[in-house]
Amino acid sequence: MRDKDAEMITELSAVIEEDQGGYFAASAPTLRGCHTQAAPLDVPMKRVKKSD
């Protein structure tokens, strides 16, 4: 039985690209449908981390 408070750790690769307007688009190729974008770089990075 797994402890409900135990944290599961998953490693994945993310692709992050900056467009000409200063927005960052991030995706995790191994997670189907995981795409996000935002102006400050930390926002899409946090969103991708939450999606695993």
mmCIF entry with sequence, helices, sheets and N, C-alpha, C, O atoms, coordinates in Angstrom:
data_MODEL
# 
_entry.id   MODEL 
# 
_entity.id                         1 
_entity.type                       polymer 
_entity.pdbx_number_of_molecules   1 
# 
_entity_poly.entity_id                      1 
_entity_poly.type                           'polypeptide(L)' 
_entity_poly.nstd_linkage                   no 
_entity_poly.nstd_monomer                   no 
_entity_poly.pdbx_seq_one_letter_code       MRDKDAEMITELSAVIEEDQGGYFAASAPTLRGCHTQAAPLDVPMKRVKKSD 
_entity_poly.pdbx_seq_one_letter_code_can   MRDKDAEMITELSAVIEEDQGGYFAASAPTLRGCHTQAAPLDVPMKRVKKSD 
_entity_poly.pdbx_strand_id                 A 
# 
loop_
_entity_poly_seq.entity_id 
_entity_poly_seq.num 
_entity_poly_seq.mon_id 
_entity_poly_seq.hetero 
1 1  MET n 
1 2  ARG n 
1 3  ASP n 
1 4  LYS n 
1 5  ASP n 
1 6  ALA n 
1 7  GLU n 
1 8  MET n 
1 9  ILE n 
1 10 THR n 
1 11 GLU n 
1 12 LEU n 
1 13 SER n 
1 14 ALA n 
1 15 VAL n 
1 16 ILE n 
1 17 GLU n 
1 18 GLU n 
1 19 ASP n 
1 20 GLN n 
1 21 GLY n 
1 22 GLY n 
1 23 TYR n 
1 24 PHE n 
1 25 ALA n 
1 26 ALA n 
1 27 SER n 
1 28 ALA n 
1 29 PRO n 
1 30 THR n 
1 31 LEU n 
1 32 ARG n 
1 33 GLY n 
1 34 CYS n 
1 35 HIS n 
1 36 THR n 
1 37 GLN n 
1 38 ALA n 
1 39 ALA n 
1 40 PRO n 
1 41 LEU n 
1 42 ASP n 
1 43 VAL n 
1 44 PRO n 
1 45 MET n 
1 46 LYS n 
1 47 ARG n 
1 48 VAL n 
1 49 LYS n 
1 50 LYS n 
1 51 SER n 
1 52 ASP n 
# 
_struct_asym.id          A 
_struct_asym.entity_id   1 
# 
_struct_conf.conf_type_id            HELX_P 
_struct_conf.id                      HELX_P1 
_struct_conf.pdbx_PDB_helix_id       AA1 
_struct_conf.beg_label_comp_id       ASP 
_struct_conf.beg_label_asym_id       A 
_struct_conf.beg_label_seq_id        42 
_struct_conf.pdbx_beg_PDB_ins_code   ? 
_struct_conf.end_label_comp_id       SER 
_struct_conf.end_label_asym_id       A 
_struct_conf.end_label_seq_id        51 
_struct_conf.pdbx_end_PDB_ins_code   ? 
_struct_conf.beg_auth_comp_id        ASP 
_struct_conf.beg_auth_asym_id        A 
_struct_conf.beg_auth_seq_id         42 
_struct_conf.end_auth_comp_id        SER 
_struct_conf.end_auth_asym_id        A 
_struct_conf.end_auth_seq_id         51 
_struct_conf.pdbx_PDB_helix_class    1 
_struct_conf.details                 ? 
_struct_conf.pdbx_PDB_helix_length   10 
# 
_struct_conf_type.id          HELX_P 
_struct_conf_type.criteria    ? 
_struct_conf_type.reference   ? 
# 
_struct_sheet.id               AA1 
_struct_sheet.type             ? 
_struct_sheet.number_strands   3 
_struct_sheet.details          ? 
# 
loop_
_struct_sheet_order.sheet_id 
_struct_sheet_order.range_id_1 
_struct_sheet_order.range_id_2 
_struct_sheet_order.offset 
_struct_sheet_order.sense 
AA1 1 2 ? anti-parallel 
AA1 2 3 ? anti-parallel 
# 
loop_
_struct_sheet_range.sheet_id 
_struct_sheet_range.id 
_struct_sheet_range.beg_label_comp_id 
_struct_sheet_range.beg_label_asym_id 
_struct_sheet_range.beg_label_seq_id 
_struct_sheet_range.pdbx_beg_PDB_ins_code 
_struct_sheet_range.end_label_comp_id 
_struct_sheet_range.end_label_asym_id 
_struct_sheet_range.end_label_seq_id 
_struct_sheet_range.pdbx_end_PDB_ins_code 
_struct_sheet_range.beg_auth_comp_id 
_struct_sheet_range.beg_auth_asym_id 
_struct_sheet_range.beg_auth_seq_id 
_struct_sheet_range.end_auth_comp_id 
_struct_sheet_range.end_auth_asym_id 
_struct_sheet_range.end_auth_seq_id 
AA1 1 VAL A 15 ? GLU A 18 ? VAL A 15 GLU A 18 
AA1 2 PHE A 24 ? SER A 27 ? PHE A 24 SER A 27 
AA1 3 HIS A 35 ? ALA A 38 ? HIS A 35 ALA A 38 
# 
loop_
_atom_site.group_PDB 
_atom_site.id 
_atom_site.type_symbol 
_atom_site.label_atom_id 
_atom_site.label_alt_id 
_atom_site.label_comp_id 
_atom_site.label_asym_id 
_atom_site.label_entity_id 
_atom_site.label_seq_id 
_atom_site.pdbx_PDB_ins_code 
_atom_site.Cartn_x 
_atom_site.Cartn_y 
_atom_site.Cartn_z 
_atom_site.occupancy 
_atom_site.B_iso_or_equiv 
_atom_site.pdbx_formal_charge 
_atom_site.auth_seq_id 
_atom_site.auth_comp_id 
_atom_site.auth_asym_id 
_atom_site.auth_atom_id 
_atom_site.pdbx_PDB_model_num 
ATOM 1   N N  . MET A 1 1  ? 0.848  -1.178 0.000   1.00 0.00 ? 1  MET A N  1 
ATOM 2   C CA . MET A 1 1  ? 0.000  0.000  0.000   1.00 0.00 ? 1  MET A CA 1 
ATOM 3   C C  . MET A 1 1  ? 0.896  1.244  0.000   1.00 0.00 ? 1  MET A C  1 
ATOM 4   O O  . MET A 1 1  ? 1.879  1.316  0.737   1.00 0.00 ? 1  MET A O  1 
ATOM 5   N N  . ARG A 1 2  ? 0.547  2.187  -0.813  1.00 0.00 ? 2  ARG A N  1 
ATOM 6   C CA . ARG A 1 2  ? 1.336  3.403  -0.942  1.00 0.00 ? 2  ARG A CA 1 
ATOM 7   C C  . ARG A 1 2  ? 0.882  4.449  0.076   1.00 0.00 ? 2  ARG A C  1 
ATOM 8   O O  . ARG A 1 2  ? -0.315 4.650  0.278   1.00 0.00 ? 2  ARG A O  1 
ATOM 9   N N  . ASP A 1 3  ? 1.834  5.103  0.706   1.00 0.00 ? 3  ASP A N  1 
ATOM 10  C CA . ASP A 1 3  ? 1.536  6.175  1.656   1.00 0.00 ? 3  ASP A CA 1 
ATOM 11  C C  . ASP A 1 3  ? 0.921  7.344  0.902   1.00 0.00 ? 3  ASP A C  1 
ATOM 12  O O  . ASP A 1 3  ? 1.511  7.837  -0.059  1.00 0.00 ? 3  ASP A O  1 
ATOM 13  N N  . LYS A 1 4  ? -0.258 7.794  1.324   1.00 0.00 ? 4  LYS A N  1 
ATOM 14  C CA . LYS A 1 4  ? -0.942 8.862  0.595   1.00 0.00 ? 4  LYS A CA 1 
ATOM 15  C C  . LYS A 1 4  ? -0.177 10.176 0.629   1.00 0.00 ? 4  LYS A C  1 
ATOM 16  O O  . LYS A 1 4  ? -0.421 11.045 -0.207  1.00 0.00 ? 4  LYS A O  1 
ATOM 17  N N  . ASP A 1 5  ? 0.746  10.345 1.576   1.00 0.00 ? 5  ASP A N  1 
ATOM 18  C CA . ASP A 1 5  ? 1.533  11.572 1.661   1.00 0.00 ? 5  ASP A CA 1 
ATOM 19  C C  . ASP A 1 5  ? 2.867  11.459 0.931   1.00 0.00 ? 5  ASP A C  1 
ATOM 20  O O  . ASP A 1 5  ? 3.621  12.429 0.862   1.00 0.00 ? 5  ASP A O  1 
ATOM 21  N N  . ALA A 1 6  ? 3.160  10.282 0.387   1.00 0.00 ? 6  ALA A N  1 
ATOM 22  C CA . ALA A 1 6  ? 4.410  10.096 -0.340  1.00 0.00 ? 6  ALA A CA 1 
ATOM 23  C C  . ALA A 1 6  ? 4.346  10.851 -1.664  1.00 0.00 ? 6  ALA A C  1 
ATOM 24  O O  . ALA A 1 6  ? 3.301  10.912 -2.312  1.00 0.00 ? 6  ALA A O  1 
ATOM 25  N N  . GLU A 1 7  ? 5.463  11.412 -2.042  1.00 0.00 ? 7  GLU A N  1 
ATOM 26  C CA . GLU A 1 7  ? 5.523  12.181 -3.285  1.00 0.00 ? 7  GLU A CA 1 
ATOM 27  C C  . GLU A 1 7  ? 6.082  11.318 -4.397  1.00 0.00 ? 7  GLU A C  1 
ATOM 28  O O  . GLU A 1 7  ? 7.097  10.643 -4.224  1.00 0.00 ? 7  GLU A O  1 
ATOM 29  N N  . MET A 1 8  ? 5.420  11.344 -5.532  1.00 0.00 ? 8  MET A N  1 
ATOM 30  C CA . MET A 1 8  ? 5.892  10.595 -6.692  1.00 0.00 ? 8  MET A CA 1 
ATOM 31  C C  . MET A 1 8  ? 6.786  11.506 -7.520  1.00 0.00 ? 8  MET A C  1 
ATOM 32  O O  . MET A 1 8  ? 6.404  12.632 -7.839  1.00 0.00 ? 8  MET A O  1 
ATOM 33  N N  . ILE A 1 9  ? 7.952  11.032 -7.863  1.00 0.00 ? 9  ILE A N  1 
ATOM 34  C CA . ILE A 1 9  ? 8.903  11.828 -8.630  1.00 0.00 ? 9  ILE A CA 1 
ATOM 35  C C  . ILE A 1 9  ? 8.972  11.268 -10.043 1.00 0.00 ? 9  ILE A C  1 
ATOM 36  O O  . ILE A 1 9  ? 9.219  10.079 -10.244 1.00 0.00 ? 9  ILE A O  1 
ATOM 37  N N  . THR A 1 10 ? 8.750  12.145 -11.018 1.00 0.00 ? 10 THR A N  1 
ATOM 38  C CA . THR A 1 10 ? 8.787  11.763 -12.419 1.00 0.00 ? 10 THR A CA 1 
ATOM 39  C C  . THR A 1 10 ? 9.724  12.713 -13.153 1.00 0.00 ? 10 THR A C  1 
ATOM 40  O O  . THR A 1 10 ? 9.665  13.926 -12.954 1.00 0.00 ? 10 THR A O  1 
ATOM 41  N N  . GLU A 1 11 ? 10.575 12.172 -13.986 1.00 0.00 ? 11 GLU A N  1 
ATOM 42  C CA . GLU A 1 11 ? 11.440 13.005 -14.808 1.00 0.00 ? 11 GLU A CA 1 
ATOM 43  C C  . GLU A 1 11 ? 10.893 13.009 -16.224 1.00 0.00 ? 11 GLU A C  1 
ATOM 44  O O  . GLU A 1 11 ? 10.502 11.970 -16.755 1.00 0.00 ? 11 GLU A O  1 
ATOM 45  N N  . LEU A 1 12 ? 10.870 14.197 -16.833 1.00 0.00 ? 12 LEU A N  1 
ATOM 46  C CA . LEU A 1 12 ? 10.448 14.308 -18.214 1.00 0.00 ? 12 LEU A CA 1 
ATOM 47  C C  . LEU A 1 12 ? 11.196 15.442 -18.879 1.00 0.00 ? 12 LEU A C  1 
ATOM 48  O O  . LEU A 1 12 ? 11.730 16.331 -18.214 1.00 0.00 ? 12 LEU A O  1 
ATOM 49  N N  . SER A 1 13 ? 11.228 15.400 -20.187 1.00 0.00 ? 13 SER A N  1 
ATOM 50  C CA . SER A 1 13 ? 11.874 16.454 -20.959 1.00 0.00 ? 13 SER A CA 1 
ATOM 51  C C  . SER A 1 13 ? 10.817 17.453 -21.408 1.00 0.00 ? 13 SER A C  1 
ATOM 52  O O  . SER A 1 13 ? 9.689  17.085 -21.734 1.00 0.00 ? 13 SER A O  1 
ATOM 53  N N  . ALA A 1 14 ? 11.205 18.716 -21.417 1.00 0.00 ? 14 ALA A N  1 
ATOM 54  C CA . ALA A 1 14 ? 10.308 19.768 -21.886 1.00 0.00 ? 14 ALA A CA 1 
ATOM 55  C C  . ALA A 1 14 ? 11.010 20.557 -22.981 1.00 0.00 ? 14 ALA A C  1 
ATOM 56  O O  . ALA A 1 14 ? 12.222 20.767 -22.934 1.00 0.00 ? 14 ALA A O  1 
ATOM 57  N N  . VAL A 1 15 ? 10.236 20.988 -23.959 1.00 0.00 ? 15 VAL A N  1 
ATOM 58  C CA . VAL A 1 15 ? 10.745 21.824 -25.037 1.00 0.00 ? 15 VAL A CA 1 
ATOM 59  C C  . VAL A 1 15 ? 10.198 23.229 -24.794 1.00 0.00 ? 15 VAL A C  1 
ATOM 60  O O  . VAL A 1 15 ? 8.987  23.422 -24.690 1.00 0.00 ? 15 VAL A O  1 
ATOM 61  N N  . ILE A 1 16 ? 11.100 24.207 -24.705 1.00 0.00 ? 16 ILE A N  1 
ATOM 62  C CA . ILE A 1 16 ? 10.691 25.590 -24.447 1.00 0.00 ? 16 ILE A CA 1 
ATOM 63  C C  . ILE A 1 16 ? 11.258 26.465 -25.550 1.00 0.00 ? 16 ILE A C  1 
ATOM 64  O O  . ILE A 1 16 ? 12.455 26.436 -25.836 1.00 0.00 ? 16 ILE A O  1 
ATOM 65  N N  . GLU A 1 17 ? 10.374 27.246 -26.168 1.00 0.00 ? 17 GLU A N  1 
ATOM 66  C CA . GLU A 1 17 ? 10.782 28.141 -27.255 1.00 0.00 ? 17 GLU A CA 1 
ATOM 67  C C  . GLU A 1 17 ? 10.243 29.542 -26.973 1.00 0.00 ? 17 GLU A C  1 
ATOM 68  O O  . GLU A 1 17 ? 9.137  29.698 -26.455 1.00 0.00 ? 17 GLU A O  1 
ATOM 69  N N  . GLU A 1 18 ? 11.023 30.542 -27.314 1.00 0.00 ? 18 GLU A N  1 
ATOM 70  C CA . GLU A 1 18 ? 10.584 31.933 -27.164 1.00 0.00 ? 18 GLU A CA 1 
ATOM 71  C C  . GLU A 1 18 ? 10.189 32.481 -28.529 1.00 0.00 ? 18 GLU A C  1 
ATOM 72  O O  . GLU A 1 18 ? 10.925 32.324 -29.503 1.00 0.00 ? 18 GLU A O  1 
ATOM 73  N N  . ASP A 1 19 ? 9.021  33.126 -28.599 1.00 0.00 ? 19 ASP A N  1 
ATOM 74  C CA . ASP A 1 19 ? 8.603  33.715 -29.868 1.00 0.00 ? 19 ASP A CA 1 
ATOM 75  C C  . ASP A 1 19 ? 9.086  35.158 -29.956 1.00 0.00 ? 19 ASP A C  1 
ATOM 76  O O  . ASP A 1 19 ? 9.696  35.669 -29.016 1.00 0.00 ? 19 ASP A O  1 
ATOM 77  N N  . GLN A 1 20 ? 8.821  35.805 -31.062 1.00 0.00 ? 20 GLN A N  1 
ATOM 78  C CA . GLN A 1 20 ? 9.300  37.172 -31.286 1.00 0.00 ? 20 GLN A CA 1 
ATOM 79  C C  . GLN A 1 20 ? 8.650  38.184 -30.352 1.00 0.00 ? 20 GLN A C  1 
ATOM 80  O O  . GLN A 1 20 ? 9.197  39.265 -30.135 1.00 0.00 ? 20 GLN A O  1 
ATOM 81  N N  . GLY A 1 21 ? 7.498  37.849 -29.800 1.00 0.00 ? 21 GLY A N  1 
ATOM 82  C CA . GLY A 1 21 ? 6.799  38.756 -28.891 1.00 0.00 ? 21 GLY A CA 1 
ATOM 83  C C  . GLY A 1 21 ? 7.224  38.612 -27.447 1.00 0.00 ? 21 GLY A C  1 
ATOM 84  O O  . GLY A 1 21 ? 6.702  39.315 -26.582 1.00 0.00 ? 21 GLY A O  1 
ATOM 85  N N  . GLY A 1 22 ? 8.158  37.718 -27.161 1.00 0.00 ? 22 GLY A N  1 
ATOM 86  C CA . GLY A 1 22 ? 8.644  37.533 -25.801 1.00 0.00 ? 22 GLY A CA 1 
ATOM 87  C C  . GLY A 1 22 ? 7.881  36.492 -25.000 1.00 0.00 ? 22 GLY A C  1 
ATOM 88  O O  . GLY A 1 22 ? 8.126  36.327 -23.805 1.00 0.00 ? 22 GLY A O  1 
ATOM 89  N N  . TYR A 1 23 ? 6.948  35.780 -25.650 1.00 0.00 ? 23 TYR A N  1 
ATOM 90  C CA . TYR A 1 23 ? 6.229  34.707 -24.973 1.00 0.00 ? 23 TYR A CA 1 
ATOM 91  C C  . TYR A 1 23 ? 7.019  33.416 -25.074 1.00 0.00 ? 23 TYR A C  1 
ATOM 92  O O  . TYR A 1 23 ? 7.740  33.192 -26.046 1.00 0.00 ? 23 TYR A O  1 
ATOM 93  N N  . PHE A 1 24 ? 6.879  32.580 -24.075 1.00 0.00 ? 24 PHE A N  1 
ATOM 94  C CA . PHE A 1 24 ? 7.536  31.281 -24.071 1.00 0.00 ? 24 PHE A CA 1 
ATOM 95  C C  . PHE A 1 24 ? 6.482  30.199 -24.231 1.00 0.00 ? 24 PHE A C  1 
ATOM 96  O O  . PHE A 1 24 ? 5.481  30.183 -23.514 1.00 0.00 ? 24 PHE A O  1 
ATOM 97  N N  . ALA A 1 25 ? 6.712  29.297 -25.173 1.00 0.00 ? 25 ALA A N  1 
ATOM 98  C CA . ALA A 1 25 ? 5.834  28.156 -25.387 1.00 0.00 ? 25 ALA A CA 1 
ATOM 99  C C  . ALA A 1 25 ? 6.565  26.924 -24.870 1.00 0.00 ? 25 ALA A C  1 
ATOM 100 O O  . ALA A 1 25 ? 7.727  26.695 -25.207 1.00 0.00 ? 25 ALA A O  1 
ATOM 101 N N  . ALA A 1 26 ? 5.885  26.140 -24.058 1.00 0.00 ? 26 ALA A N  1 
ATOM 102 C CA . ALA A 1 26 ? 6.498  24.938 -23.493 1.00 0.00 ? 26 ALA A CA 1 
ATOM 103 C C  . ALA A 1 26 ? 5.609  23.738 -23.775 1.00 0.00 ? 26 ALA A C  1 
ATOM 104 O O  . ALA A 1 26 ? 4.382  23.836 -23.786 1.00 0.00 ? 26 ALA A O  1 
ATOM 105 N N  . SER A 1 27 ? 6.256  22.610 -24.002 1.00 0.00 ? 27 SER A N  1 
ATOM 106 C CA . SER A 1 27 ? 5.523  21.358 -24.177 1.00 0.00 ? 27 SER A CA 1 
ATOM 107 C C  . SER A 1 27 ? 6.371  20.219 -23.633 1.00 0.00 ? 27 SER A C  1 
ATOM 108 O O  . SER A 1 27 ? 7.597  20.306 -23.569 1.00 0.00 ? 27 SER A O  1 
ATOM 109 N N  . ALA A 1 28 ? 5.695  19.164 -23.249 1.00 0.00 ? 28 ALA A N  1 
ATOM 110 C CA . ALA A 1 28 ? 6.366  17.939 -22.816 1.00 0.00 ? 28 ALA A CA 1 
ATOM 111 C C  . ALA A 1 28 ? 5.973  16.860 -23.828 1.00 0.00 ? 28 ALA A C  1 
ATOM 112 O O  . ALA A 1 28 ? 4.862  16.333 -23.767 1.00 0.00 ? 28 ALA A O  1 
ATOM 113 N N  . PRO A 1 29 ? 6.861  16.533 -24.743 1.00 0.00 ? 29 PRO A N  1 
ATOM 114 C CA . PRO A 1 29 ? 6.526  15.596 -25.818 1.00 0.00 ? 29 PRO A CA 1 
ATOM 115 C C  . PRO A 1 29 ? 6.012  14.234 -25.346 1.00 0.00 ? 29 PRO A C  1 
ATOM 116 O O  . PRO A 1 29 ? 5.233  13.595 -26.053 1.00 0.00 ? 29 PRO A O  1 
ATOM 117 N N  . THR A 1 30 ? 6.430  13.788 -24.181 1.00 0.00 ? 30 THR A N  1 
ATOM 118 C CA . THR A 1 30 ? 5.987  12.477 -23.691 1.00 0.00 ? 30 THR A CA 1 
ATOM 119 C C  . THR A 1 30 ? 4.618  12.529 -23.011 1.00 0.00 ? 30 THR A C  1 
ATOM 120 O O  . THR A 1 30 ? 4.042  11.485 -22.705 1.00 0.00 ? 30 THR A O  1 
ATOM 121 N N  . LEU A 1 31 ? 4.092  13.735 -22.773 1.00 0.00 ? 31 LEU A N  1 
ATOM 122 C CA . LEU A 1 31 ? 2.762  13.878 -22.179 1.00 0.00 ? 31 LEU A CA 1 
ATOM 123 C C  . LEU A 1 31 ? 1.816  14.434 -23.227 1.00 0.00 ? 31 LEU A C  1 
ATOM 124 O O  . LEU A 1 31 ? 1.863  15.621 -23.552 1.00 0.00 ? 31 LEU A O  1 
ATOM 125 N N  . ARG A 1 32 ? 0.972  13.589 -23.745 1.00 0.00 ? 32 ARG A N  1 
ATOM 126 C CA . ARG A 1 32 ? 0.043  13.987 -24.803 1.00 0.00 ? 32 ARG A CA 1 
ATOM 127 C C  . ARG A 1 32 ? -0.812 15.179 -24.372 1.00 0.00 ? 32 ARG A C  1 
ATOM 128 O O  . ARG A 1 32 ? -1.451 15.154 -23.320 1.00 0.00 ? 32 ARG A O  1 
ATOM 129 N N  . GLY A 1 33 ? -0.812 16.217 -25.201 1.00 0.00 ? 33 GLY A N  1 
ATOM 130 C CA . GLY A 1 33 ? -1.632 17.393 -24.936 1.00 0.00 ? 33 GLY A CA 1 
ATOM 131 C C  . GLY A 1 33 ? -1.033 18.383 -23.958 1.00 0.00 ? 33 GLY A C  1 
ATOM 132 O O  . GLY A 1 33 ? -1.704 19.338 -23.566 1.00 0.00 ? 33 GLY A O  1 
ATOM 133 N N  . CYS A 1 34 ? 0.199  18.186 -23.558 1.00 0.00 ? 34 CYS A N  1 
ATOM 134 C CA . CYS A 1 34 ? 0.831  19.093 -22.595 1.00 0.00 ? 34 CYS A CA 1 
ATOM 135 C C  . CYS A 1 34 ? 1.526  20.222 -23.344 1.00 0.00 ? 34 CYS A C  1 
ATOM 136 O O  . CYS A 1 34 ? 2.669  20.088 -23.782 1.00 0.00 ? 34 CYS A O  1 
ATOM 137 N N  . HIS A 1 35 ? 0.805  21.351 -23.482 1.00 0.00 ? 35 HIS A N  1 
ATOM 138 C CA . HIS A 1 35 ? 1.323  22.544 -24.148 1.00 0.00 ? 35 HIS A CA 1 
ATOM 139 C C  . HIS A 1 35 ? 0.860  23.753 -23.339 1.00 0.00 ? 35 HIS A C  1 
ATOM 140 O O  . HIS A 1 35 ? -0.267 23.771 -22.844 1.00 0.00 ? 35 HIS A O  1 
ATOM 141 N N  . THR A 1 36 ? 1.714  24.754 -23.203 1.00 0.00 ? 36 THR A N  1 
ATOM 142 C CA . THR A 1 36 ? 1.334  25.969 -22.501 1.00 0.00 ? 36 THR A CA 1 
ATOM 143 C C  . THR A 1 36 ? 2.195  27.114 -22.994 1.00 0.00 ? 36 THR A C  1 
ATOM 144 O O  . THR A 1 36 ? 3.235  26.894 -23.614 1.00 0.00 ? 36 THR A O  1 
ATOM 145 N N  . GLN A 1 37 ? 1.763  28.343 -22.720 1.00 0.00 ? 37 GLN A N  1 
ATOM 146 C CA . GLN A 1 37 ? 2.579  29.516 -23.061 1.00 0.00 ? 37 GLN A CA 1 
ATOM 147 C C  . GLN A 1 37 ? 2.286  30.645 -22.083 1.00 0.00 ? 37 GLN A C  1 
ATOM 148 O O  . GLN A 1 37 ? 1.195  30.735 -21.520 1.00 0.00 ? 37 GLN A O  1 
ATOM 149 N N  . ALA A 1 38 ? 3.275  31.496 -21.896 1.00 0.00 ? 38 ALA A N  1 
ATOM 150 C CA . ALA A 1 38 ? 3.140  32.660 -21.016 1.00 0.00 ? 38 ALA A CA 1 
ATOM 151 C C  . ALA A 1 38 ? 4.322  33.589 -21.259 1.00 0.00 ? 38 ALA A C  1 
ATOM 152 O O  . ALA A 1 38 ? 5.325  33.186 -21.849 1.00 0.00 ? 38 ALA A O  1 
ATOM 153 N N  . ALA A 1 39 ? 4.201  34.825 -20.806 1.00 0.00 ? 39 ALA A N  1 
ATOM 154 C CA . ALA A 1 39 ? 5.263  35.806 -21.015 1.00 0.00 ? 39 ALA A CA 1 
ATOM 155 C C  . ALA A 1 39 ? 6.467  35.572 -20.102 1.00 0.00 ? 39 ALA A C  1 
ATOM 156 O O  . ALA A 1 39 ? 7.577  35.474 -20.626 1.00 0.00 ? 39 ALA A O  1 
ATOM 157 N N  . PRO A 1 40 ? 6.332  35.475 -18.791 1.00 0.00 ? 40 PRO A N  1 
ATOM 158 C CA . PRO A 1 40 ? 7.533  35.181 -17.999 1.00 0.00 ? 40 PRO A CA 1 
ATOM 159 C C  . PRO A 1 40 ? 7.862  33.692 -18.081 1.00 0.00 ? 40 PRO A C  1 
ATOM 160 O O  . PRO A 1 40 ? 6.961  32.856 -18.010 1.00 0.00 ? 40 PRO A O  1 
ATOM 161 N N  . LEU A 1 41 ? 9.112  33.362 -18.225 1.00 0.00 ? 41 LEU A N  1 
ATOM 162 C CA . LEU A 1 41 ? 9.543  31.973 -18.427 1.00 0.00 ? 41 LEU A CA 1 
ATOM 163 C C  . LEU A 1 41 ? 9.129  31.047 -17.292 1.00 0.00 ? 41 LEU A C  1 
ATOM 164 O O  . LEU A 1 41 ? 8.834  29.878 -17.543 1.00 0.00 ? 41 LEU A O  1 
ATOM 165 N N  . ASP A 1 42 ? 9.096  31.520 -16.072 1.00 0.00 ? 42 ASP A N  1 
ATOM 166 C CA . ASP A 1 42 ? 8.789  30.629 -14.951 1.00 0.00 ? 42 ASP A CA 1 
ATOM 167 C C  . ASP A 1 42 ? 7.358  30.081 -14.986 1.00 0.00 ? 42 ASP A C  1 
ATOM 168 O O  . ASP A 1 42 ? 7.103  28.999 -14.457 1.00 0.00 ? 42 ASP A O  1 
ATOM 169 N N  . VAL A 1 43 ? 6.425  30.812 -15.599 1.00 0.00 ? 43 VAL A N  1 
ATOM 170 C CA . VAL A 1 43 ? 5.025  30.363 -15.631 1.00 0.00 ? 43 VAL A CA 1 
ATOM 171 C C  . VAL A 1 43 ? 4.847  29.086 -16.446 1.00 0.00 ? 43 VAL A C  1 
ATOM 172 O O  . VAL A 1 43 ? 4.284  28.124 -15.922 1.00 0.00 ? 43 VAL A O  1 
ATOM 173 N N  . PRO A 1 44 ? 5.298  29.025 -17.708 1.00 0.00 ? 44 PRO A N  1 
ATOM 174 C CA . PRO A 1 44 ? 5.121  27.755 -18.424 1.00 0.00 ? 44 PRO A CA 1 
ATOM 175 C C  . PRO A 1 44 ? 5.911  26.602 -17.808 1.00 0.00 ? 44 PRO A C  1 
ATOM 176 O O  . PRO A 1 44 ? 5.488  25.449 -17.884 1.00 0.00 ? 44 PRO A O  1 
ATOM 177 N N  . MET A 1 45 ? 7.046  26.906 -17.204 1.00 0.00 ? 45 MET A N  1 
ATOM 178 C CA . MET A 1 45 ? 7.825  25.848 -16.561 1.00 0.00 ? 45 MET A CA 1 
ATOM 179 C C  . MET A 1 45 ? 7.054  25.251 -15.381 1.00 0.00 ? 45 MET A C  1 
ATOM 180 O O  . MET A 1 45 ? 7.047  24.033 -15.202 1.00 0.00 ? 45 MET A O  1 
ATOM 181 N N  . LYS A 1 46 ? 6.414  26.089 -14.585 1.00 0.00 ? 46 LYS A N  1 
ATOM 182 C CA . LYS A 1 46 ? 5.606  25.599 -13.462 1.00 0.00 ? 46 LYS A CA 1 
ATOM 183 C C  . LYS A 1 46 ? 4.413  24.788 -13.961 1.00 0.00 ? 46 LYS A C  1 
ATOM 184 O O  . LYS A 1 46 ? 4.064  23.765 -13.372 1.00 0.00 ? 46 LYS A O  1 
ATOM 185 N N  . ARG A 1 47 ? 3.795  25.241 -15.036 1.00 0.00 ? 47 ARG A N  1 
ATOM 186 C CA . ARG A 1 47 ? 2.631  24.534 -15.577 1.00 0.00 ? 47 ARG A CA 1 
ATOM 187 C C  . ARG A 1 47 ? 3.000  23.140 -16.086 1.00 0.00 ? 47 ARG A C  1 
ATOM 188 O O  . ARG A 1 47 ? 2.262  22.180 -15.864 1.00 0.00 ? 47 ARG A O  1 
ATOM 189 N N  . VAL A 1 48 ? 4.131  23.032 -16.760 1.00 0.00 ? 48 VAL A N  1 
ATOM 190 C CA . VAL A 1 48 ? 4.568  21.726 -17.256 1.00 0.00 ? 48 VAL A CA 1 
ATOM 191 C C  . VAL A 1 48 ? 4.865  20.804 -16.078 1.00 0.00 ? 48 VAL A C  1 
ATOM 192 O O  . VAL A 1 48 ? 4.517  19.623 -16.110 1.00 0.00 ? 48 VAL A O  1 
ATOM 193 N N  . LYS A 1 49 ? 5.500  21.332 -15.047 1.00 0.00 ? 49 LYS A N  1 
ATOM 194 C CA . LYS A 1 49 ? 5.807  20.511 -13.869 1.00 0.00 ? 49 LYS A CA 1 
ATOM 195 C C  . LYS A 1 49 ? 4.540  19.995 -13.202 1.00 0.00 ? 49 LYS A C  1 
ATOM 196 O O  . LYS A 1 49 ? 4.512  18.863 -12.721 1.00 0.00 ? 49 LYS A O  1 
ATOM 197 N N  . LYS A 1 50 ? 3.488  20.814 -13.169 1.00 0.00 ? 50 LYS A N  1 
ATOM 198 C CA . LYS A 1 50 ? 2.235  20.403 -12.546 1.00 0.00 ? 50 LYS A CA 1 
ATOM 199 C C  . LYS A 1 50 ? 1.519  19.333 -13.355 1.00 0.00 ? 50 LYS A C  1 
ATOM 200 O O  . LYS A 1 50 ? 0.734  18.564 -12.799 1.00 0.00 ? 50 LYS A O  1 
ATOM 201 N N  . SER A 1 51 ? 1.774  19.269 -14.653 1.00 0.00 ? 51 SER A N  1 
ATOM 202 C CA . SER A 1 51 ? 1.035  18.353 -15.519 1.00 0.00 ? 51 SER A CA 1 
ATOM 203 C C  . SER A 1 51 ? 1.460  16.905 -15.403 1.00 0.00 ? 51 SER A C  1 
ATOM 204 O O  . SER A 1 51 ? 0.728  16.017 -15.840 1.00 0.00 ? 51 SER A O  1 
ATOM 205 N N  . ASP A 1 52 ? 2.615  16.641 -14.828 1.00 0.00 ? 52 ASP A N  1 
ATOM 206 C CA . ASP A 1 52 ? 3.049  15.239 -14.747 1.00 0.00 ? 52 ASP A CA 1 
ATOM 207 C C  . ASP A 1 52 ? 2.213  14.542 -13.729 1.00 0.00 ? 52 ASP A C  1 
ATOM 208 O O  . ASP A 1 52 ? 2.399  13.349 -13.489 1.00 0.00 ? 52 ASP A O  1 
# 
